[in-house]
Each structure stands twice: as structure tokens, then as C-alpha cells.
Amino acid sequence: PNPLVSPYLAPNLDIFPPVYLNAGAEDALLPQTLKMTQKFADAGVSTTLSVVPDVDHEFLQLDPKLPDVAAEWERMLRWLAAHTGAKGVDAALAGLPSAAT
């Protein structure tokens, strides 16, 4: 097993910056996402997990007009802005359909 192939095996996860992980509830890789979330948390890394109901692994490639897809893009972009100071998040969100519509 090589940590370059599987970050789950990395001995130094504690050096990671805050992490945002997401998965669909129907994602075949959800168990691995949950395990990786726990590994980061156990290493003391600020970790956010978002599990989106009723979607699979590639749901972010679906039409952003779909409410669950739009909502996750908004969560990710707002998290990114909050944790990195990234600019332009509001402009990026303006280009996405509202999750409320």
C-alpha cells in the first residue's frame, strides 16, 4: 500500500489544511469518503463532510439547475470563501441557479 495511491494511508494527514469532502448518498464511494473524513478528523484536521441525498458519484456534473446540485455548489463555494478568503464567490454563485427555485 502506497500513500501516493491512497491518501488514506498517509502518515501525515495532520499537515493538511481544512478539508471539504462531499459525496452523494447513492455514491458507490460513500464508504471511502466517510472513512477519509474520519481519518482527517482523527488527525485533527478541520473537516467538513456534505452527503447529498439521492445522487451518485458524479452528481456535480449534472445540470446545475437541479436544486440538490445548485445547493451543493453553493455550500462548496461559501466554504471555500470562508476558509481561504477566496474572492469572486458571490459572482460565481450569481451564475448558478438558486437552490430555492
Secondary structure, 3 states (H helix, E strand, C coil): CCCCCCHHHCCCHHHCCCEEEEEECCCCCHHHHHHHHHHHHHCCCCEEEEEECCCCCCHHHCCCCCHHHHHHHHHHHHHHHHHHCCCCHHHHHHCCCCCCC
